[in-house]
């Protein structure tokens, strides 16, 4: 290890550090200047006698580790050095590079259901043939489309022969559902629209074999929006028009059946919300920024739209996010002047000085609030949430705030606080029965030990000093599904990583040496 340290400082041209991860397949590394920013701080090579990477490979071999091996080197040119290494661990996770631990991989946030959802009664399959009246209507609509397509292009679209009833039933058996009558009828009439004729507007029905394959890829069903426990915005926003689509991140009963060959997909919804219809068409993909989009009430409605209006395209869903630069404007006045307050579900406020979150009371469907501006930190934010708003996430960076002002917002699930200068107390957050995620790594907190009293907490992010203080109280992470070390971690944080691991996960070896100055 001393040989590695000496070679490192011999190649330095400025004070700094290097973090490197090594495996049997090679290495990755990053160097940092004295301020902790990524920077070029030196050069190392075998020809110059500073073969740090070769020496690190020898060090890894000498430790006998079969897996992750992380080293942090720090020093100054021709001066002293320190070498930390960290070996072993679960699945090759490197705490210096990925300072997080998932203790319960099965845990899901509210509105993020896992696979295995209860099948709705309407999706049960009794084996009956396609409704003959629906089949006649769909066949007529397809024939009208074919006639218009032929008139405009000079040739009919190539749909191929439709599926037999037995083939549709076999596909449904693999899906575990009964498809809506009009989608069944469509597949009785056509095989697919792989050549993108525009039969369903931008969406082209895929062969049933592809539909089955898509459904069973990774996990059943579609979408899976922001299911990661550390996702920036874990809130599931509601699809507009409200009340038609269940507010979930994914569903076993969304069956993808038609791409637009541009990164977007149409799904048929077999488990609608109260105002929706069985078989309504939704879409997700590259151009859907936010919740899954409502396209039409049914395949038949889509066909009617296209037949009535060739080249029909579905309308864009209203923007659910409002990015607002205040620049001294009154927030309440801006809310009152907003064209359609009912569609706004996420507000990101920037260029703010003093703010009252109660000024957002005119946004009845608001679910997430962010006050963050890397150019101008807010001076003071009053965190009180207007009564009756369904706010689930608050992410605030400001010089001054009082966490106890959040205590009446019982719908809150995800809270991030940062940027304050004077210590604040968080004990009042124990009144939040649904607070499942908390990030205080960027905050100055006087009572870190109060975290032990948060009844629903499952995901926690703290900085190294906060973790040390919390663990020193005797608190254990037994109820956490995941933990993260905020700020720039380092190899010496191995102890934190081991404290967070579940019983049965492998421990990690850690050693530090220092050289002469």
Secondary structure, 3 states (H helix, E strand, C coil): CHHHHHHHHHHECCCEEEEEEEECCEEEEEEEECCCCECCCECCCCCCCCCHHHHHHHHHHHHCCCCCEEEEEEECCCCCEEEEEEEECCCCCCCCCCCEEECCCCCCCCCCCCCCCCCCHHHCCCCCCCCHHHHHHHHHHHHHHHHHHHHHHCCCCCCCECCCHHHHHHHHHHHCCCCCHHHHHHHHHECCCCCCCCCECCEEECCHHHHHHHHCCCCCCECCCCCCCCCCCCCCCCCCCCCCCCCCCCECCEEEEEECCCCEEEEEECCCCCCCCCCEEEEEECCCCCCCEEEECCHHHHHHHHHHCCCCCCCCCCCCEEEEECCCCCHHHHHHHCCCHHHCCEEEEECCCEEEHHHHCCCCCCCEEEECCCCCCEEEEECCCCCCCCCCEEEEEEEECCHHHHCCCCCCCEEEEECCCCCECCHHHHHCCCCCEEEEEECCECCHHHHHHCCCCCEEEECHHHHHHHHHCCCCCCCCCEEEECCCCCHHHHHHHHHHCCCCCCCEEEEEEECCC
